[in-house]
Amino acid sequence: MKFQLLLDPRAIDDIQNVIDYYNEQSQSLGEKFEKYLNKYIIGLSKNPFFQKRYDEVHCLPLKKYPFMIHFSIIKDQVFIHALIHTKLNPSKNWIKK
């Protein structure tokens, strides 16, 4: 079964902010991060059943970067809420719906 992917506009902002940050460090870093993240996001469309951390929110950590994708599964949809830096307090940079 393939799941439809939906991204919260705030998640898109999170992703763009990280890409912009890495591009400030080196032009190719943002592109590398984006390609790496896209593999994880596409993978969620095939298998979204990762650890539930709280309520109905699942989390998928990125192996090479200090970020975690926060998402929910609703029927045949994966709704990505946020991309959270794992070393920051999530309550400061993500307001749960």
Protein Blocks (a to p, Z undefined) as FASTA:
>chain_A
ZZdddddfklmmmmmmmmmmmmmmomklmmmmmmmmmmmmmmmmmomcbcdfbhjbccdd
dfkbccddddddehjaccdfbdcdfkbcfklmoccZZ
